[in-house]
Amino acid sequence: MKIKYFAWVKDITNHEEENINSIQIKNLDELKVFIIEKYPTLKKHMEKKILRFAVNQEYIMKNITLKDNDEIAIFPPVSGG
């Protein structure tokens, strides 16, 4: 699956996107654990539920099953101005 990072999340991961082997990741909650282990700085943001997730360009608010060809976007909340 392809993971895309936006805004300051991209700065923390040093990646705009990366491909992840989905054999060990079957759902969104498992992906969150994987990302925290890979990028520990994101842990506090995950715990506060600051980050937003979209799967195949749809916002996701709950745990869902992921597929090999899914595209997951991770980004902070958008601020207006």
TAZIMO-V320093 format. One record per residue. N is the residue number from 1. RES is the residue in three letters. NEAR is the number of other ideal C-beta (glycine too) atoms within 8 Angstrom. D_CENTER is the distance of its C-alpha to the mean C-alpha in Angstrom with 1 decimal. Layout:
N_RES_NEAR_D_CENTER, N_RES_NEAR_D_CENTER
This chain:
1_MET_13_11.1, 2_LYS_10_9.8, 3_ILE_13_6.4, 4_LYS_10_7.3, 5_TYR_12_7.1, 6_PHE_9_9.6, 7_ALA_7_12.4, 8_TRP_6_12.7, 9_VAL_14_9.1, 10_LYS_11_10.6, 11_ASP_7_13.6, 12_ILE_10_12.3, 13_THR_10_10.8, 14_ASN_5_13.8, 15_HIS_7_12.0, 16_GLU_5_11.6, 17_GLU_8_10.2, 18_GLU_7_10.7, 19_ASN_7_11.8, 20_ILE_10_11.1, 21_ASN_6_14.0, 22_SER_11_13.2, 23_ILE_4_16.5, 24_GLN_7_15.2, 25_ILE_12_12.1, 26_LYS_7_13.6, 27_ASN_10_11.4, 28_LEU_13_8.2, 29_ASP_7_9.8, 30_GLU_10_10.5, 31_LEU_13_7.1, 32_LYS_9_6.5, 33_VAL_8_9.9, 34_PHE_11_9.5, 35_ILE_12_7.1, 36_ILE_11_9.7, 37_GLU_6_12.4, 38_LYS_5_11.6, 39_TYR_8_10.9, 40_PRO_6_13.1, 41_THR_6_13.3, 42_LEU_13_10.0, 43_LYS_8_11.7, 44_LYS_7_13.8, 45_HIS_10_11.3, 46_MET_12_9.5, 47_GLU_6_13.1, 48_LYS_6_14.2, 49_LYS_5_11.6, 50_ILE_7_11.4, 51_LEU_11_7.8, 52_ARG_8_7.6, 53_PHE_10_5.7, 54_ALA_11_8.0, 55_VAL_13_9.1, 56_ASN_6_12.0, 57_GLN_6_12.4, 58_GLU_6_12.8, 59_TYR_6_11.4, 60_ILE_9_10.6, 61_MET_3_12.1, 62_LYS_5_12.8, 63_ASN_5_12.1, 64_ILE_8_12.7, 65_THR_5_13.8, 66_LEU_13_11.9, 67_LYS_7_14.2, 68_ASP_5_14.7, 69_ASN_5_14.8, 70_ASP_11_11.7, 71_GLU_10_9.7, 72_ILE_14_6.1, 73_ALA_11_5.7, 74_ILE_12_3.9, 75_PHE_12_7.4, 76_PRO_11_10.1, 77_PRO_6_12.8, 78_VAL_5_15.3, 79_SER_4_18.8, 80_GLY_3_21.9, 81_GLY_2_25.1
